[in-house]
């Protein structure tokens, strides 16, 4: 079985891969995450996932290894809502998402010496109305500081989520159904005892 590397420092992606029993080694990669010109959100998130996987592959010496890269972005009215730059930015995002439905796009890329496969998963998330004092308190919790769209569905931000249509794990950061299928094609097993 080829060795798997996760090209991400995200504890959420680490936990999700561990959840389905995949043995892997985590490595951190750094790429420029700035959108290119009028780049559409789906193109953007797939490009970043691919770049992360390929950057990770460039650091791995094992010729038979596979590297998994992923990226998640929150999209409202075709506008990418990335990580907030400050409190005002986070509060503006939460206000924009309040009482509305948005998309969460997660792309997964799996790279090896033989090539790179990318898959996009889009989920829909609907927020209830967020009161201004709630947004302020949520920012003060620290949770939104490094999250796309300024919220974490797996954390305290769950109180804002009225409905999810699609893959919950993709909204967290890694679509497990699609990821497992991709790993299987590359010969990487899940449900292994060594990672449980």
C-alpha positions as CSV (number, residue, x, y, z in Angstrom):
1,X,0.0,0.0,0.0
2,X,1.4,3.4,-0.9
3,X,2.3,5.8,1.9
4,X,-0.2,8.7,2.3
5,X,0.8,12.2,3.2
6,X,-1.7,14.9,4.1
7,X,-0.5,18.3,2.8
8,X,-2.3,20.4,5.4
9,X,-1.7,21.6,8.9
10,X,-5.5,21.6,9.6
11,X,-6.4,19.6,12.8
12,X,-9.9,19.2,11.4
13,X,-8.6,17.3,8.3
14,X,-6.3,15.3,10.4
15,X,-9.2,14.2,12.6
16,X,-11.5,13.4,9.7
17,X,-8.9,11.2,8.0
18,X,-8.2,9.5,11.4
19,X,-12.0,9.0,11.8
20,X,-12.1,6.6,8.7
21,X,-9.0,4.7,9.7
22,X,-6.5,6.1,7.2
23,X,-2.8,5.9,8.1
24,X,-1.0,9.0,7.0
25,X,1.8,11.5,7.8
26,X,0.9,15.1,8.1
27,X,3.1,17.8,6.5
28,X,2.7,21.5,6.2
29,X,2.8,23.3,2.9
30,X,2.7,27.0,2.1
31,X,1.1,28.3,-1.1
32,X,-0.3,31.7,-2.1
33,X,-4.0,31.5,-1.6
34,X,-4.8,34.8,-3.3
35,X,-7.6,34.4,-6.0
36,X,-6.5,35.1,-9.5
37,X,-8.3,38.1,-11.1
38,X,-11.9,37.1,-11.8
39,X,-11.3,33.5,-10.8
40,X,-14.6,31.7,-10.1
41,X,-14.9,30.1,-6.7
42,X,-15.1,26.5,-7.9
43,X,-12.0,27.0,-10.1
44,X,-10.2,28.7,-7.2
45,X,-10.8,26.0,-4.6
46,X,-9.8,23.2,-7.0
47,X,-6.6,25.1,-8.0
48,X,-5.6,25.5,-4.3
49,X,-6.2,21.8,-3.5
50,X,-4.1,20.8,-6.5
51,X,-1.3,23.2,-5.6
52,X,-1.2,22.0,-2.0
53,X,-1.1,18.3,-3.1
54,X,1.7,19.0,-5.7
55,X,3.7,21.2,-3.2
56,X,3.5,18.3,-0.7
57,X,4.5,15.8,-3.4
58,X,7.6,17.8,-4.2
59,X,8.7,17.4,-0.5
60,X,8.2,13.6,-0.4
61,X,11.1,11.4,-1.3
62,X,9.1,8.1,-1.5
63,X,8.5,7.5,-5.2
64,X,5.3,5.5,-4.5
65,X,3.7,7.9,-2.1
66,X,0.4,9.8,-2.5
67,X,-0.2,13.3,-1.2
68,X,-3.7,14.5,-0.3
69,X,-4.4,18.2,-0.5
70,X,-7.7,20.0,0.2
71,X,-9.2,23.4,0.3
72,X,-12.5,24.7,1.6
73,X,-14.1,28.1,0.8
74,X,-17.4,29.7,1.7
75,X,-19.3,31.2,-1.2
76,X,-22.1,33.8,-1.1
77,X,-23.5,35.2,-4.3
78,X,-20.5,33.9,-6.2
79,X,-18.2,35.8,-3.8
80,X,-15.4,34.0,-2.0
81,X,-15.5,34.5,1.8
82,X,-12.1,33.6,3.0
83,X,-10.6,33.9,6.4
84,X,-11.3,37.2,8.1
85,X,-8.6,39.8,8.2
86,X,-9.9,41.4,11.4
87,X,-12.9,41.7,13.6
88,X,-14.8,44.1,11.3
89,X,-14.3,41.7,8.4
90,X,-15.6,38.8,10.4
91,X,-18.7,40.6,11.6
92,X,-19.4,41.8,8.1
93,X,-19.2,38.2,6.8
94,X,-21.5,36.9,9.6
95,X,-24.0,39.7,8.9
96,X,-23.9,38.8,5.2
97,X,-24.5,35.1,5.9
98,X,-27.3,35.8,8.5
99,X,-30.7,34.4,7.5
100,X,-29.4,33.2,4.2
101,X,-28.2,30.2,2.3
102,X,-24.6,29.9,1.1
103,X,-22.4,27.3,-0.5
104,X,-19.4,25.6,1.0
105,X,-17.0,24.3,-1.7
106,X,-14.4,21.8,-0.8
107,X,-11.9,20.4,-3.3
108,X,-9.8,17.3,-2.7
109,X,-6.7,16.6,-4.7
110,X,-4.7,13.4,-4.7
111,X,-1.2,13.5,-6.3
112,X,1.3,10.8,-7.0
113,X,4.2,10.5,-9.5
114,X,1.6,9.3,-12.1
115,X,-0.6,12.4,-11.9
116,X,-3.1,14.4,-9.9
117,X,-6.8,13.8,-9.5
118,X,-9.1,16.6,-8.2
119,X,-12.7,16.4,-7.1
120,X,-15.1,19.2,-6.0
121,X,-17.9,18.8,-3.5
122,X,-20.4,21.6,-3.0
123,X,-22.8,21.7,0.0
124,X,-25.5,24.2,0.9
125,X,-25.7,25.7,4.4
126,X,-28.5,27.9,5.6
127,X,-28.0,30.2,8.6
128,X,-30.7,31.5,10.9
129,X,-30.7,35.2,11.7
130,X,-27.6,36.1,13.7
131,X,-28.1,38.9,16.2
132,X,-25.3,41.6,16.4
133,X,-24.5,40.7,20.0
134,X,-24.1,37.0,19.0
135,X,-21.7,37.9,16.3
136,X,-19.7,40.0,18.7
137,X,-19.6,37.2,21.3
138,X,-18.7,34.6,18.7
139,X,-15.8,36.7,17.5
140,X,-14.6,37.1,21.1
141,X,-14.6,33.3,21.4
142,X,-11.6,33.2,19.0
143,X,-13.2,30.4,16.9
144,X,-13.9,32.5,13.7
145,X,-10.3,34.0,13.5
146,X,-8.9,31.5,11.0
147,X,-12.0,30.0,9.4
148,X,-13.3,30.5,5.9
149,X,-16.5,32.5,6.2
150,X,-15.7,33.3,9.8
151,X,-17.4,30.2,11.2
152,X,-16.8,26.6,12.1
153,X,-19.8,24.2,11.7
154,X,-18.1,21.6,14.0
155,X,-17.7,24.2,16.8
156,X,-19.7,26.9,18.4
157,X,-20.7,28.2,15.0
158,X,-23.1,25.3,14.8
159,X,-25.7,27.3,16.6
160,X,-26.2,29.5,13.5
161,X,-26.7,26.5,11.2
162,X,-30.4,25.9,10.5
163,X,-29.9,23.3,7.7
164,X,-27.2,21.5,5.7
165,X,-27.7,20.0,2.3
166,X,-24.8,17.9,1.1
167,X,-21.7,16.6,2.8
168,X,-21.3,17.7,6.4
169,X,-17.7,16.5,6.5
170,X,-17.0,18.6,3.4
171,X,-18.2,21.6,5.2
172,X,-15.8,20.8,8.1
173,X,-13.0,20.5,5.6
174,X,-12.8,17.0,3.9
175,X,-15.6,15.1,2.1
176,X,-15.1,11.6,3.5
177,X,-17.2,9.7,1.0
178,X,-15.4,11.1,-2.0
179,X,-12.0,11.1,-0.3
180,X,-12.3,7.4,0.5
181,X,-13.2,6.6,-3.1
182,X,-10.2,8.5,-4.4
183,X,-7.9,6.8,-2.0
184,X,-9.2,3.4,-3.1
185,X,-8.4,4.2,-6.7
186,X,-4.8,5.0,-5.6
187,X,-4.5,1.8,-3.5
188,X,-4.6,3.6,-0.2
189,X,-6.7,1.7,2.3
190,X,-9.1,3.0,5.0
191,X,-10.6,1.2,8.0
192,X,-7.1,0.0,8.9
193,X,-6.4,-1.1,12.5
194,X,-3.1,0.8,12.6
195,X,-4.9,4.2,12.6
196,X,-7.8,3.4,15.0
